[in-house]
Amino acid sequence: MNHSQIEESIQYIKEKVNNVPETGLILGSGLGVLAEELTETTAIEYKDIPHFPVSTVEGHHGRLVFGKLEDVNVVVMQGRFHYYEGYSMEQVTFPVRVFQLLGINHLIVTNAAGGINEKFSAGDLMIITDHINNLGTNPLIGHNDKALGERFPDMSKAYDEQLIGIAKRCANQLNISIKEGVYIANSGPSYETPAEVRMLRLLGGDAVGMSTVPEVIVANHAKMNVLGISCISNMAAGILDQPLSHQEVMETTEKVKEDFIRLVREIIKNMPH
């Protein structure tokens, strides 16, 4: 990854934004509505930022929104990039590098995911405790820029234990039912077959999706503290006898958006700053 490209993106952003954010949020399919909760906002379209990719998926707006949430300066990615869109892993994770050089310490990553754990239901929120990278590649492959991170980063605590504890306490206080589990990333864009879902369950997965893991790997490389939240938007193939669709994903995230917004607001309020 070209360091000068990241610098050019940051220079453009700093010309538009006064407040330096402390926390970054990446919002998954149907969850971009959280960006509308911000006050004192400045929105920048991805297409206007030098070297930034552009979201191509329905439910992903495609802009960075800077502002305040619970009186904390944040930046929100309203829409993300996926490997299945044809982007390289460097492009998928480019915004995390921009966050890193902006000085962001905490990253909240969200997604819509298929439930593998048969105790889950569509509409559940799941705190990610760990992940399995089943993408067949890694965003850190290639030249390692020592200024950005070490060659062999530790992933034993990819999701910050303190932030997980805060998220659980916040859910409890708000009386929001919360699950915990392991997220598996597949490349997509086809949904899994029933046989693949059985395999993923045997591997120890609780939810499956097509994002998040590349950003979390790079965030760990960048020494950020990461919290991951999945919205279980549907049960994975073979659990219920029904076809899977992106429409269903969008409908489920619409139903849970109020709890999701309440939870993230409370987490932001209680995070160390």
Buried (B, 14 or more C-beta within 10 A) or exposed (E): BEEEBBBBBBEBBEEEBEEEBBBBBBBBBBBBBBBEBBEEBBBBEBEEBEBBBBBBBEBBBBBBBBBBBBEBBBBBBBBBBBBBBEBBBBBBBBBBBBBBBBEBBBBBBBBBBBBBBEEBBBBBBBBBBBBBBBBEEEBBEEEBBEEBBEEEBEBEEBBBEEBBEBBBEBBEEEEBEBBBBBBBBBEBEEBBEEEBBBBBBEEEBBBBBBBBBBBBBBBBBBEBBBBBBBBBBBBBBBBBEEEBEBEBBBBBBBBBBEBBBBBBBBBBBBBEE
